[in-house]
Amino acid sequence: MMAATEPGSPDSIAAVDLGSNSFHLIVAQPLNGHMHVIDRLRETVRLAAGLDARDHLGADARERALECLRRFGQRLEGLPPGSVRVVGTNTLRKARNAGDFIEEATTALGHPVEIIAGREEARLIYLGVSHSLPDAPDNHLVVDIGGGSTEVIIGRRFEALHRESLYMGCVSYSQAYFSEGRLTASAMEEAVLAARLELEPVEGDYRGFGWSDAVGASGTIKAVRQVIEQNSWSEGGITLASLRRLSQAMVKAGHVDNLDLKGLKEERRPVFAGGVAVLIALFEALEIEVMQVSDWALREGVLYDLIGRIRHEDVRERTITAMAKRYNADAAQAQRVEKTSLALLGGIADSWGLDDGEAEHLLGWAARLHEIGLAVAHSQHHKHAAYLLENSDMPGFSRLEQQSLALLVRSHRQKFPAGRFKGFSSATATHLQRMAVLLRLAVTLHRSRSGAPLSGVGIAVDAKRIRLQLPEGWLDANPLTRADLEVEAGFLTAAKYHLKFD
């Protein structure tokens, strides 16, 4: 469990979950080793229903979402930067025009919005659920059916060991198999079969891994529990037999408008059938006997992860260390490049607007991983490294962070890839270019891979003009580095940066 709040930590922290069906806000205070929840807000937005055939988010769905986020933003007023984390899930992963929405959402909330990968969503869900379970050495199976995806995780204590995010959810399956609200036996069978096909590649591994108990989380599963309990179809949790009784009752109703089940809320009816079908498939495929339900899920996991970052227990650090080991990166060289990169950053952070703390993290991580592509081949190893970083499963990282890190590493040598920064917003592109320049200079200064210490390096900047000052006599003693810096000056000129050194 978390320790008591440390001096300097914010009094309150918050998490916002931009789900495919509902948006959630939770505000909490970390007190005496526990997370004390002081406020929760939830609104049904049905963002996934706003995706068209080309995966563009429609104007109506965007406005519904933004109206909700403006209300959330009012609740978040006064919380300092770094105390709020906002995560987008499956629908925003799919939406081709998500970038425009994220800019508007950031403005509405007053805090940055990040899109997380499916497996990262699964890790955070497990982190949240695990804090609601008794501390025991057994494996837990955790299932979360969202609007557009379903996360399935096996973990022990607070660590997710096996995690998948599958393309099936209550909104997407309700739209695909129960169009216009019709509830038929054949439609339910078709939906369950489709979910079984989605589960087929992973079900053997999960059954082989094993677990002692199964736990469900989030809206669909909590709604199913409510209906099953209030209709007395099961007394000890959700079972496959109770799910089949629920399915039969839904088919008998014939249409979602006719659903009159005890415990089923009005807002849940339009997407309930798709969720039930997915849950039946999970029970069948994974041979689940009984499932209990946790009231904690993604948003609570985001809170615990945020506290870890504030307390310098950042899972991203473990991810970087693991990747460096996996690809046998030269630790001594990485340390030299990191030390010089951060020293250069310290000299110009204010002038170049890189003083937010995240630049230090990102630049340091890029320095530690800039040579992992050598595990593939020396030729074009910066490109190999970028591919590994952009496509690997990296716990703790948002999609934007992962793309940014990959681009920094891609940019650390040879031609400066100025065109690749155009996929980011103007402000982000400028910051990344500046960090890339610092990384390139550090790599150039340590190209000899000498263990001799390098100190007394100074740097001054004025927009795109850079002046590098080296210790007296150092360039004369290192003529190859002088030549490398001259080549680097040429590369940077092509990107409209002007490097002078003496």
C-alpha positions as CSV (number, residue, x, y, z in Angstrom):
1,M,0.0,0.0,0.0
2,M,0.9,3.6,-0.5
3,A,2.8,5.4,2.3
4,A,1.5,8.6,4.0
5,T,1.5,11.8,2.0
6,E,5.0,13.3,1.7
7,P,5.8,17.0,2.1
8,G,5.5,18.7,-1.3
9,S,2.8,16.4,-2.6
10,P,-0.5,17.9,-3.6
11,D,-3.3,17.8,-1.1
12,S,-5.7,16.4,-3.7
13,I,-5.2,14.5,-7.0
14,A,-7.7,13.7,-9.7
15,A,-8.1,11.2,-12.6
16,V,-10.4,11.6,-15.6
17,D,-11.3,8.5,-17.6
18,L,-12.5,9.3,-21.1
19,G,-14.2,5.9,-21.8
20,S,-16.0,4.8,-24.9
21,N,-19.4,4.8,-23.1
22,S,-19.0,7.0,-20.1
23,F,-16.6,9.7,-18.8
24,H,-15.6,9.5,-15.1
25,L,-13.9,12.0,-12.8
26,I,-12.5,11.0,-9.4
27,V,-10.9,13.3,-6.9
28,A,-9.0,11.9,-3.9
29,Q,-6.6,12.7,-1.1
30,P,-3.7,10.4,-0.3
31,L,-3.9,10.1,3.5
32,N,-2.3,7.8,6.0
33,G,-1.5,5.1,3.5
34,H,-4.9,5.1,1.8
35,M,-6.6,6.8,-1.0
36,H,-9.5,8.9,0.4
37,V,-12.0,9.6,-2.3
38,I,-13.7,12.9,-1.9
39,D,-15.6,13.3,-5.1
40,R,-16.8,11.3,-8.1
41,L,-18.6,12.4,-11.2
42,R,-19.9,10.2,-14.1
43,E,-21.7,11.1,-17.3
44,T,-22.9,8.8,-20.1
45,V,-21.4,10.2,-23.3
46,R,-21.4,7.2,-25.7
47,L,-18.3,8.5,-27.5
48,A,-18.0,5.2,-29.4
49,A,-21.5,5.7,-30.9
50,G,-20.2,8.9,-32.5
51,L,-17.6,7.1,-34.7
52,D,-18.6,6.8,-38.4
53,A,-17.6,4.2,-40.9
54,R,-14.3,5.9,-41.5
55,D,-13.6,6.2,-37.8
56,H,-14.2,9.9,-37.6
57,L,-15.7,11.3,-34.5
58,G,-18.9,13.1,-35.4
59,A,-19.8,16.7,-34.4
60,D,-22.7,15.6,-32.1
61,A,-20.5,13.2,-30.1
62,R,-17.7,15.7,-29.8
63,E,-20.0,18.4,-28.5
64,R,-21.6,15.9,-26.0
65,A,-18.1,15.1,-24.8
66,L,-16.9,18.6,-24.6
67,E,-20.0,19.8,-22.6
68,C,-19.3,17.1,-20.1
69,L,-15.6,18.0,-19.9
70,R,-16.4,21.7,-19.3
71,R,-18.4,20.6,-16.3
72,F,-15.5,18.4,-15.2
73,G,-13.1,21.3,-15.8
74,Q,-15.1,23.5,-13.3
75,R,-14.6,20.8,-10.6
76,L,-10.8,20.7,-11.4
77,E,-10.3,24.4,-11.1
78,G,-7.5,25.1,-8.6
79,L,-5.8,21.7,-8.8
80,P,-2.1,22.4,-9.8
81,P,-0.3,21.0,-12.9
82,G,0.8,17.5,-12.3
83,S,-2.0,16.6,-9.9
84,V,-4.5,15.6,-12.6
85,R,-4.1,12.9,-15.1
86,V,-6.6,12.5,-18.0
87,V,-6.6,9.3,-20.1
88,G,-8.4,8.5,-23.3
89,T,-9.1,4.8,-24.3
90,N,-10.4,2.8,-27.2
91,T,-12.6,5.2,-29.1
92,L,-9.9,7.9,-29.0
93,R,-7.3,5.3,-30.0
94,K,-9.5,4.6,-33.1
95,A,-10.7,8.1,-34.0
96,R,-8.7,9.5,-37.0
97,N,-9.5,13.1,-35.9
98,A,-8.7,12.5,-32.2
99,G,-6.0,15.2,-32.3
100,D,-8.5,18.1,-32.8
101,F,-10.7,16.7,-30.1
102,I,-7.8,16.3,-27.6
103,E,-6.9,20.0,-28.1
104,E,-10.4,21.1,-27.3
105,A,-10.7,18.6,-24.4
106,T,-7.4,19.9,-22.9
107,T,-8.8,23.5,-23.0
108,A,-12.1,22.4,-21.4
109,L,-10.4,20.6,-18.6
110,G,-7.4,22.8,-18.1
111,H,-5.1,19.8,-18.0
112,P,-3.4,17.7,-20.7
113,V,-5.2,14.7,-22.2
114,E,-3.2,11.6,-23.2
115,I,-4.3,8.5,-25.2
116,I,-3.1,5.2,-23.7
117,A,-2.6,2.0,-25.5
118,G,-4.8,-1.0,-24.8
119,R,-2.3,-3.0,-22.8
120,E,-1.5,0.2,-20.7
121,E,-5.2,0.5,-20.1
122,A,-5.2,-3.1,-18.9
123,R,-2.3,-2.4,-16.5
124,L,-4.0,0.6,-15.0
125,I,-7.3,-1.3,-14.6
126,Y,-5.5,-4.1,-12.8
127,L,-3.7,-1.6,-10.6
128,G,-7.0,0.0,-9.5
129,V,-8.8,-3.3,-9.0
130,S,-5.9,-4.9,-7.1
131,H,-6.0,-2.1,-4.4
132,S,-9.6,-3.1,-3.7
133,L,-8.7,-6.8,-3.1
134,P,-7.3,-8.6,0.0
135,D,-3.5,-8.8,-0.1
136,A,-2.8,-12.4,-1.0
137,P,-0.1,-14.3,-3.0
138,D,-2.6,-15.8,-5.4
139,N,-3.2,-14.9,-9.0
140,H,-6.3,-12.8,-9.9
141,L,-8.1,-12.7,-13.2
142,V,-9.5,-9.2,-13.8
143,V,-12.0,-8.4,-16.6
144,D,-13.2,-5.0,-17.7
145,I,-15.8,-4.7,-20.5
146,G,-15.7,-1.1,-21.8
147,G,-17.6,0.6,-24.6
148,G,-15.2,-0.4,-27.3
149,S,-12.7,-2.8,-25.8
150,T,-12.4,-5.5,-23.2
151,E,-9.3,-5.8,-21.0
152,V,-8.4,-9.2,-19.6
153,I,-5.5,-9.4,-17.0
154,I,-3.9,-11.9,-14.7
155,G,-1.9,-10.4,-11.9
156,R,-0.5,-11.0,-8.5
157,R,-0.8,-8.4,-5.7
158,F,-0.3,-5.1,-7.4
159,E,1.6,-6.4,-10.5
160,A,-0.1,-7.2,-13.8
161,L,1.6,-10.4,-15.2
162,H,-0.5,-11.1,-18.3
163,R,-2.6,-8.5,-20.0
164,E,-4.6,-8.1,-23.3
165,S,-6.9,-5.6,-24.7
166,L,-9.5,-7.0,-27.2
167,Y,-11.6,-5.3,-29.7
168,M,-15.0,-6.0,-28.3
169,G,-17.2,-3.8,-26.1
170,C,-20.7,-3.1,-25.0
171,V,-21.3,-0.2,-27.4
172,S,-19.6,-1.7,-30.4
173,Y,-21.2,-5.1,-30.0
174,S,-24.7,-3.6,-29.3
175,Q,-24.4,-1.6,-32.6
176,A,-23.1,-4.5,-34.6
177,Y,-25.4,-7.3,-33.4
178,F,-28.4,-5.7,-31.9
179,S,-29.1,-2.9,-34.4
180,E,-32.2,-0.9,-33.8
181,G,-32.5,-2.5,-30.4
182,R,-33.8,-5.9,-31.6
183,L,-33.1,-8.8,-29.1
184,T,-33.2,-12.2,-30.7
185,A,-31.7,-15.6,-29.9
186,S,-29.9,-15.7,-33.2
187,A,-28.4,-12.2,-32.6
188,M,-27.2,-13.2,-29.1
189,E,-25.6,-16.4,-30.5
190,E,-23.9,-14.5,-33.3
191,A,-22.5,-11.9,-30.8
192,V,-21.3,-14.5,-28.4
193,L,-19.6,-16.4,-31.3
194,A,-17.9,-13.2,-32.5
195,A,-16.5,-12.6,-29.0
196,R,-15.4,-16.2,-28.8
197,L,-13.4,-15.7,-32.0
198,E,-11.8,-12.6,-30.6
199,L,-10.8,-14.6,-27.5
200,E,-9.6,-17.7,-29.3
201,P,-5.9,-16.6,-29.8
202,V,-5.5,-15.9,-26.1
203,E,-7.8,-18.2,-24.2
204,G,-5.3,-21.2,-24.0
205,D,-2.6,-19.0,-22.6
206,Y,-4.9,-17.6,-20.0
207,R,-6.3,-20.9,-18.9
208,G,-2.7,-22.3,-18.7
209,F,-1.6,-19.3,-16.6
210,G,-4.3,-20.0,-14.0
211,W,-5.8,-17.9,-11.2
212,S,-7.6,-18.4,-7.9
213,D,-10.4,-15.9,-8.4
214,A,-12.1,-13.9,-11.1
215,V,-13.0,-10.2,-10.6
216,G,-15.0,-8.0,-12.9
217,A,-14.9,-4.2,-13.1
218,S,-16.7,-1.2,-14.6
219,G,-20.2,-0.4,-15.8
220,T,-21.3,-3.5,-17.8
221,I,-20.2,-6.0,-15.2
222,K,-21.6,-4.0,-12.3
223,A,-24.9,-3.6,-14.1
224,V,-25.0,-7.4,-14.7
225,R,-24.3,-8.1,-11.1
226,Q,-27.1,-5.7,-10.1
227,V,-29.7,-7.4,-12.4
228,I,-28.7,-10.9,-11.4
229,E,-28.8,-10.1,-7.7
230,Q,-32.1,-8.3,-7.8
231,N,-33.7,-11.0,-9.8
232,S,-32.3,-13.7,-7.4
233,W,-30.6,-15.6,-10.3
234,S,-27.4,-16.1,-8.2
235,E,-26.5,-15.5,-4.6
236,G,-22.7,-15.8,-4.7
237,G,-21.6,-13.7,-7.6
238,I,-22.0,-13.9,-11.4
239,T,-22.2,-17.4,-12.8
240,L,-22.6,-18.7,-16.4
241,A,-26.0,-20.2,-15.4
242,S,-27.2,-16.8,-14.2
243,L,-25.9,-15.1,-17.4
244,R,-27.9,-17.6,-19.5
245,R,-31.0,-16.8,-17.5
246,L,-30.3,-13.1,-18.1
247,S,-29.8,-13.7,-21.8
248,Q,-33.1,-15.7,-22.1
249,A,-35.0,-12.9,-20.3
250,M,-33.6,-10.3,-22.7
251,V,-34.5,-12.4,-25.8
252,K,-38.0,-12.9,-24.4
253,A,-38.3,-9.1,-24.1
254,G,-37.6,-8.9,-27.9
255,H,-36.4,-5.2,-27.9
256,V,-34.4,-3.0,-25.6
257,D,-37.4,-0.7,-25.2
258,N,-39.2,-3.6,-23.6
259,L,-36.5,-4.6,-21.1
260,D,-38.0,-4.4,-17.7
261,L,-35.4,-6.1,-15.5
262,K,-35.0,-5.3,-11.9
263,G,-31.8,-3.4,-11.3
264,L,-31.2,-2.3,-14.9
265,K,-30.9,1.5,-15.2
266,E,-32.5,3.3,-18.2
267,E,-29.2,4.7,-19.5
268,R,-27.6,1.2,-19.6
269,R,-30.4,-0.5,-21.7
270,P,-29.2,0.5,-25.2
271,V,-25.7,-1.1,-24.7
272,F,-26.6,-3.9,-22.3
273,A,-27.0,-6.7,-24.8
274,G,-23.6,-6.3,-26.3
275,G,-22.0,-6.3,-22.9
276,V,-23.9,-9.4,-21.8
277,A,-22.8,-11.3,-25.0
278,V,-19.1,-10.4,-24.4
279,L,-19.4,-11.5,-20.7
280,I,-21.0,-14.9,-21.7
281,A,-18.1,-15.5,-24.2
282,L,-15.5,-14.7,-21.5
283,F,-17.1,-17.2,-19.1
284,E,-17.2,-19.9,-21.8
285,A,-13.7,-19.3,-23.2
286,L,-11.9,-18.9,-19.9
287,E,-14.0,-21.5,-18.1
288,I,-14.9,-19.0,-15.3
289,E,-17.0,-20.6,-12.6
290,V,-17.9,-17.5,-10.6
291,M,-17.0,-13.8,-10.9
292,Q,-17.0,-11.2,-8.1
293,V,-17.2,-7.5,-8.8
294,S,-14.9,-4.7,-7.8
295,D,-16.1,-1.1,-7.6
296,W,-12.6,0.1,-8.5
297,A,-11.1,0.1,-12.0
298,L,-9.2,2.3,-14.5
299,R,-9.6,5.7,-12.8
300,E,-8.5,4.4,-9.4
301,G,-5.5,2.8,-11.2
302,V,-4.7,6.1,-12.8
303,L,-4.7,7.7,-9.3
304,Y,-2.3,5.2,-7.8
305,D,0.0,5.5,-10.9
306,L,-0.1,9.3,-10.5
307,I,0.9,9.1,-6.9
308,G,3.8,6.8,-7.9
309,R,5.0,9.5,-10.3
310,I,4.7,12.2,-7.6
311,R,6.6,10.1,-5.1
312,H,9.3,9.2,-7.7
313,E,8.1,5.6,-7.9
314,D,7.4,5.9,-11.6
315,V,6.7,2.7,-13.5
316,R,8.2,4.4,-16.6
317,E,11.6,4.3,-15.0
318,R,11.3,0.5,-14.6
319,T,10.2,0.2,-18.2
320,I,13.3,2.2,-19.5
321,T,15.7,0.1,-17.3
322,A,14.1,-3.2,-18.6
323,M,14.4,-2.1,-22.2
324,A,18.0,-1.1,-21.8
325,K,18.8,-4.5,-20.4
326,R,16.8,-6.4,-23.0
327,Y,18.7,-4.9,-25.9
328,N,22.1,-4.9,-24.1
329,A,22.6,-1.1,-24.3
330,D,26.1,0.1,-23.3
331,A,25.3,1.3,-19.8
332,A,28.5,3.4,-19.4
333,Q,28.0,5.2,-22.8
334,A,24.3,5.8,-22.0
335,Q,25.2,7.3,-18.7
336,R,27.8,9.6,-20.3
337,V,25.3,10.8,-22.9
338,E,22.6,11.2,-20.3
339,K,24.7,13.3,-18.0
340,T,25.9,15.6,-20.7
341,S,22.4,15.9,-22.2
342,L,20.9,16.9,-18.9
343,A,23.8,19.3,-18.2
344,L,23.1,21.0,-21.5
345,L,19.4,21.1,-20.7
346,G,20.0,22.7,-17.4
347,G,21.9,25.6,-19.2
348,I,19.0,26.5,-21.5
349,A,15.8,25.1,-20.0
350,D,14.4,28.6,-19.3
351,S,15.5,30.1,-22.6
352,W,14.0,27.2,-24.7
353,G,10.9,26.6,-22.5
354,L,12.0,23.2,-21.4
355,D,11.6,23.8,-17.7
356,D,8.5,21.7,-17.0
357,G,10.2,18.6,-15.6
358,E,8.9,16.3,-18.3
359,A,11.6,17.4,-20.7
360,E,14.2,16.2,-18.3
361,H,12.5,12.8,-18.0
362,L,12.1,12.4,-21.8
363,L,15.6,13.6,-22.7
364,G,17.2,11.3,-20.0
365,W,15.2,8.3,-21.2
366,A,16.2,9.0,-24.8
367,A,19.8,9.1,-23.8
368,R,19.6,5.8,-22.0
369,L,17.9,4.1,-25.0
370,H,19.5,5.8,-28.0
371,E,21.7,2.8,-28.9
372,I,19.2,-0.1,-28.4
373,G,18.9,-0.4,-32.2
374,L,22.5,-1.8,-32.3
375,A,20.8,-5.1,-31.1
376,V,19.3,-5.2,-34.6
377,A,22.2,-3.9,-36.8
378,H,24.8,-1.1,-36.7
379,S,23.6,0.3,-40.0
380,Q,20.7,2.7,-39.4
381,H,20.6,1.7,-35.8
382,H,18.8,5.0,-34.9
383,K,15.9,3.9,-37.1
384,H,15.9,0.4,-35.7
385,A,15.8,1.9,-32.2
386,A,12.9,4.2,-33.1
387,Y,10.9,1.3,-34.5
388,L,11.4,-0.7,-31.3
389,L,10.3,2.2,-29.1
390,E,7.3,3.1,-31.2
391,N,6.0,-0.5,-31.4
392,S,7.0,-2.1,-28.1
393,D,4.7,-2.6,-25.1
394,M,5.9,0.1,-22.7
395,P,4.1,0.1,-19.3
396,G,3.5,3.6,-18.0
397,F,3.8,5.4,-21.2
398,S,1.0,7.2,-23.1
399,R,0.9,6.9,-26.9
400,L,2.2,10.5,-27.3
401,E,5.1,9.9,-24.8
402,Q,6.1,6.7,-26.7
403,Q,6.0,8.5,-30.1
404,S,8.0,11.4,-28.7
405,L,10.6,9.1,-27.2
406,A,10.9,7.2,-30.5
407,L,11.3,10.4,-32.5
408,L,14.1,11.7,-30.2
409,V,16.0,8.5,-30.6
410,R,15.4,8.5,-34.3
411,S,16.9,12.0,-34.5
412,H,20.1,11.5,-32.5
413,R,22.4,11.0,-35.5
414,Q,22.9,11.5,-39.2
415,K,20.4,13.8,-41.1
416,F,18.1,15.8,-38.8
417,P,14.6,14.5,-39.7
418,A,12.8,17.8,-39.5
419,G,9.8,16.6,-41.5
420,R,9.0,13.9,-38.9
421,F,8.1,16.5,-36.3
422,K,5.2,17.8,-38.4
423,G,2.9,15.1,-37.0
424,F,2.9,16.8,-33.6
425,S,1.3,20.1,-32.5
426,S,3.4,23.2,-33.1
427,A,4.4,23.6,-29.5
428,T,5.2,19.9,-29.0
429,A,7.2,19.8,-32.2
430,T,9.3,22.8,-31.2
431,H,10.1,21.3,-27.8
432,L,11.0,17.9,-29.3
433,Q,13.3,19.5,-31.9
434,R,15.1,21.4,-29.2
435,M,15.5,18.2,-27.1
436,A,16.7,16.4,-30.2
437,V,19.4,19.1,-30.7
438,L,20.7,18.6,-27.1
439,L,20.8,14.8,-27.5
440,R,22.7,15.1,-30.8
441,L,25.3,17.4,-29.2
442,A,25.7,15.0,-26.3
443,V,26.1,12.0,-28.6
444,T,28.6,13.9,-30.7
445,L,30.7,15.0,-27.7
446,H,30.9,11.4,-26.5
447,R,31.4,9.7,-29.9
448,S,34.9,8.5,-28.9
449,R,33.2,6.5,-26.1
450,S,36.1,7.6,-23.8
451,G,35.7,7.2,-20.1
452,A,37.5,10.5,-19.4
453,P,35.2,12.9,-17.7
454,L,33.8,15.9,-19.7
455,S,33.0,18.9,-17.5
456,G,33.0,22.6,-18.0
457,V,30.8,22.6,-21.1
458,G,28.7,25.7,-21.5
459,I,25.8,26.4,-23.8
460,A,23.8,29.5,-24.8
461,V,20.9,29.8,-27.1
462,D,18.9,32.5,-28.9
463,A,15.9,31.0,-30.7
464,K,17.7,28.7,-33.3
465,R,21.2,30.0,-32.6
466,I,23.3,27.7,-30.4
467,R,26.8,28.5,-29.0
468,L,28.7,25.6,-27.4
469,Q,31.6,26.5,-25.2
470,L,34.1,23.8,-24.4
471,P,37.0,23.8,-21.9
472,E,40.1,25.7,-23.1
473,G,42.3,23.4,-25.2
474,W,39.8,20.6,-25.3
475,L,39.1,20.8,-29.0
476,D,42.8,20.9,-29.8
477,A,43.2,17.7,-27.7
478,N,40.2,16.1,-29.5
479,P,40.5,16.9,-33.2
480,L,38.1,14.1,-34.2
481,T,35.4,15.7,-32.0
482,R,36.1,19.0,-33.6
483,A,35.5,17.4,-37.0
484,D,32.3,15.7,-35.7
485,L,31.0,19.0,-34.5
486,E,31.6,20.6,-37.8
487,V,29.7,17.9,-39.5
488,E,26.9,18.3,-36.9
489,A,26.8,22.0,-37.6
490,G,26.0,21.1,-41.2
491,F,23.3,18.7,-40.3
492,L,21.7,21.3,-38.0
493,T,21.9,24.0,-40.6
494,A,19.6,21.9,-42.8
495,A,17.1,22.1,-40.0
496,K,17.6,25.9,-39.7
497,Y,19.6,25.6,-36.5
498,H,22.9,27.4,-36.4
499,L,25.7,25.9,-34.2
500,K,28.9,27.7,-33.2
501,F,31.5,26.2,-30.9
502,D,34.8,27.2,-29.4
